[in-house]
Amino acid sequence: MSAPTVSDTLAEQPTHPGLPVVVAPVRRRTRLRLWFRRHRWVKRSLLTLLSLLLVLVLAFITLWNLTPGVSDAQARTASIVAAHGGISDEGVPPQRVSEALVATEDSRFYSHHGLDPQSIARGVYHFVTQGTLQGATLDAQLAKLLYSGEHTGVWPTTQEGMLALKLDDSYSKRQILAMYLDAAYFGHGAWGVQKASRVYFGLDASQLSWGQASLLAGLVNAPTAYDPTAHLTLARSRQHHVLDRLVATHVLTRAQADAVFAEDLHPAVPFTG
């Protein structure tokens, strides 16, 4: 004998003229459960995303604990300056070189927290397509200078990324920039922007013109290849790129940048090549 249906239940209920018919409650699934049942792929996708997020959080915690602290960053910078006969900025990076460096190497330096998502995306694409890693922030470049040296590959780069986060968490942007400019190599035996300024132009870094500052800022990318005492044409080409970046970041106008490029650099040593 079959189970009574809703229609049978309604038929058995006595009716009275003028009174509403009361329908017996029927147990139903909630709309949300029914929707997920019809779209099971959504539920699977959400579970996958949550699992991936958990893995990433655990990986981040593990990497954070595996990388060293950065409380000695300023001491390491001082050691590099001393070892190479450099001259410290004493925590006050020269303005024009700083602006040129940020515009060229890391234009979102003041807005990110050690790592730049856009640079990471470009770096991953470059690694997949060309097999090399690029697009490091100034924080990550400083981590390389102070901690990992010339080691390359995925693991050293990952460490540099974690150290970049720690540097940004422990120091101000001004301090990070000052350490970078103290520790970076500018070619021709000059470590640090103050030593480079004196070697190339016979000036304190705070006295550099835009032309001189933009030339120096371009050297850190490849200090030997762009050394103006041996490769002036390449150094000037790199300087032009730095000035283009200063225009793109609205530090200089196009007319100002063109005028700067035309200026005499007044070098203290012969620029040839």
C-alpha positions in Angstrom: 0.0 0.0 0.0 1.5 3.3 -1.1 2.2 6.2 1.4 -0.4 9.0 1.4 0.4 12.0 -0.7 0.0 15.6 0.1 -3.2 15.6 -2.0 -4.6 12.7 -0.1 -3.8 14.5 3.2 -5.6 17.6 2.0 -8.6 15.6 0.8 -9.0 13.9 4.2 -9.1 17.3 6.1 -12.6 18.4 7.0 -13.5 21.8 5.5 -15.8 24.4 6.9 -17.3 27.2 4.9 -15.6 30.6 5.6 -12.5 29.1 7.2 -9.1 28.8 5.5 -7.7 25.5 4.6 -4.7 24.6 6.7 -2.0 22.7 4.8 0.1 20.2 6.8 3.7 21.3 7.0 6.1 19.5 4.7 9.8 19.1 5.5 12.0 20.7 2.9 15.7 21.3 2.5 16.8 24.9 2.8 17.2 26.9 -0.4 21.0 27.2 0.3 21.4 23.4 0.6 19.4 22.8 -2.5 21.5 25.4 -4.4 24.7 23.8 -3.4 23.3 20.4 -4.3 22.6 21.6 -7.8 26.0 23.4 -8.1 28.3 21.0 -6.4 31.3 22.4 -8.3 31.0 25.6 -6.3 31.3 23.7 -3.0 34.3 21.8 -4.3 35.9 25.0 -5.5 35.4 26.7 -2.1 36.9 23.8 -0.3 39.9 23.8 -2.6 40.4 27.5 -2.1 40.2 27.1 1.7 42.7 24.2 1.6 45.1 26.2 -0.6 44.8 29.2 1.8 45.6 27.0 4.7 48.6 25.6 3.0 49.9 29.1 2.1 49.4 30.3 5.7 51.4 27.3 7.0 54.1 27.8 4.4 54.4 31.5 5.2 54.7 30.7 9.0 57.3 28.0 8.2 59.4 30.3 5.9 59.2 33.2 8.4 60.6 31.0 11.1 63.3 29.6 8.8 64.7 32.9 7.7 67.0 34.9 10.1 66.0 38.0 11.9 67.0 41.5 10.6 67.9 43.3 13.8 71.5 43.3 12.7 70.8 44.9 9.3 72.4 48.3 10.1 75.4 46.6 11.6 75.8 44.5 8.5 75.6 47.7 6.4 78.2 49.4 8.5 80.5 46.3 8.0 80.1 46.5 4.2 80.9 50.2 4.3 84.0 49.6 6.4 85.2 46.6 4.4 85.2 48.5 1.1 86.3 51.9 2.3 82.9 53.5 1.8 81.4 56.5 3.4 78.1 56.2 5.3 75.1 58.5 4.7 74.5 58.4 8.4 70.9 57.5 7.8 70.2 60.5 5.6 69.9 59.3 1.9 70.5 62.1 -0.7 67.2 63.3 -2.1 67.9 63.3 -5.9 69.7 60.0 -6.0 67.0 58.5 -3.8 64.1 59.7 -6.0 65.9 58.6 -9.2 66.6 55.1 -7.6 63.1 54.6 -6.4 61.6 55.7 -9.8 63.9 53.3 -11.7 64.2 50.3 -9.4 60.9 50.2 -7.4 58.4 52.9 -8.1 55.9 51.6 -5.5 58.5 51.4 -2.8 56.6 53.8 -0.5 53.3 51.9 -0.8 54.2 48.3 -0.5 55.4 46.4 2.6 58.5 44.8 1.3 57.1 42.8 -1.6 55.2 44.2 -4.5 52.4 41.9 -5.9 52.7 43.4 -9.4 56.5 42.8 -9.4 56.0 39.2 -8.1 53.5 38.5 -11.0 56.0 39.9 -13.6 58.8 38.0 -11.9 57.0 34.7 -12.0 56.1 35.2 -15.7 59.7 36.1 -16.5 60.9 33.0 -14.6 58.4 30.7 -16.5 59.2 32.2 -19.9 62.9 32.9 -19.6 64.1 30.9 -16.6 65.5 33.9 -14.6 64.1 35.8 -11.6 63.6 39.5 -11.8 61.5 42.3 -10.4 62.8 42.5 -6.8 61.8 45.4 -4.7 64.5 47.6 -3.1 63.8 45.8 0.2 64.5 42.5 -1.4 67.6 43.9 -3.1 68.8 45.1 0.3 68.2 41.6 1.7 70.3 40.2 -1.1 73.1 42.7 -0.4 73.1 42.0 3.4 72.2 38.3 3.7 72.3 36.1 0.6 75.0 37.7 -1.5 75.3 36.3 -5.1 73.4 33.1 -4.5 70.6 32.7 -7.1 67.7 30.3 -7.6 64.2 29.8 -6.2 65.2 29.2 -2.5 67.6 32.2 -2.1 65.0 34.4 -3.8 62.3 33.1 -1.5 64.5 33.9 1.5 65.1 37.4 0.2 61.3 37.9 -0.1 60.8 36.9 3.5 63.7 39.0 4.6 62.2 42.0 2.6 59.0 41.6 4.6 61.0 41.6 7.9 63.1 44.6 6.9 59.9 46.5 6.1 58.4 45.5 9.4 61.5 46.5 11.4 62.7 49.7 9.7 61.3 52.9 8.1 61.4 53.4 4.4 64.1 56.1 4.9 66.3 53.7 6.9 65.9 51.0 4.2 66.8 53.4 1.5 69.8 54.7 3.5 71.1 51.2 4.1 70.7 50.3 0.4 72.6 53.4 -0.8 75.3 52.7 1.7 75.8 49.0 0.8 75.2 49.1 -3.0 78.1 48.9 -5.5 78.3 51.7 -8.0 81.3 50.5 -10.1 84.9 51.8 -10.4 85.7 50.5 -6.9 83.0 52.7 -5.3 80.8 51.1 -2.6 78.0 53.4 -1.4 76.5 56.5 -2.9 78.7 58.9 -1.0 81.9 57.2 -2.1 80.6 57.0 -5.7 79.7 60.7 -5.7 83.2 61.6 -4.7 84.9 59.2 -7.1 82.8 60.2 -10.1 82.1 63.9 -9.4 84.2 65.0 -6.5 81.0 66.0 -4.6 79.0 65.1 -1.6 76.0 63.1 -2.7 73.6 65.9 -1.4 75.2 68.3 -3.9 74.6 66.3 -7.0 72.7 67.8 -9.9 69.8 65.9 -11.5 72.1 64.8 -14.3 74.7 63.4 -11.9 72.2 61.8 -9.6 70.4 60.1 -12.5 73.6 58.7 -13.8 74.6 57.3 -10.4 71.1 55.8 -9.9 71.4 53.9 -13.1 74.7 52.2 -12.2 73.4 49.9 -9.5 71.6 47.7 -12.0 74.9 46.7 -13.6 77.8 48.7 -12.1 80.6 47.2 -14.2 78.7 47.3 -17.5 77.5 50.9 -17.0 80.8 52.2 -15.5 81.0 55.6 -17.3 84.8 55.6 -17.1 84.9 52.7 -19.5 81.4 52.5 -21.0 80.1 56.0 -21.3 77.6 55.3 -24.1 76.0 52.5 -22.1 76.0 54.6 -18.9 74.3 57.5 -20.8 71.7 55.2 -22.3 70.9 53.9 -18.8 70.8 57.5 -17.5 68.2 58.3 -20.2 66.1 55.4 -19.0 66.3 56.7 -15.4 65.2 60.1 -16.6 62.3 58.5 -18.5 61.2 56.8 -15.2 61.4 60.2 -13.4 59.1 61.6 -16.0 56.8 58.5 -15.7 56.6 58.9 -11.9 55.9 62.7 -12.2 59.1 63.8 -10.5 60.3 65.7 -13.6 58.5 66.9 -16.7 59.6 65.8 -20.1 61.1 69.2 -20.8 63.0 69.1 -17.6 64.3 65.6 -18.2 65.5 66.5 -21.7 67.3 69.6 -20.3 68.9 67.4 -17.6 70.2 64.9 -20.2 71.8 67.8 -22.2 73.7 69.1 -19.2 77.4 68.8 -18.7 78.0 66.2 -16.0 81.4 67.8 -14.8 83.0 64.4 -14.0 86.0 64.3 -11.6 87.5 61.4 -13.6 87.6 60.9 -17.4 84.4 59.4 -18.8 85.1 57.4 -22.0 83.7 54.5 -24.0 
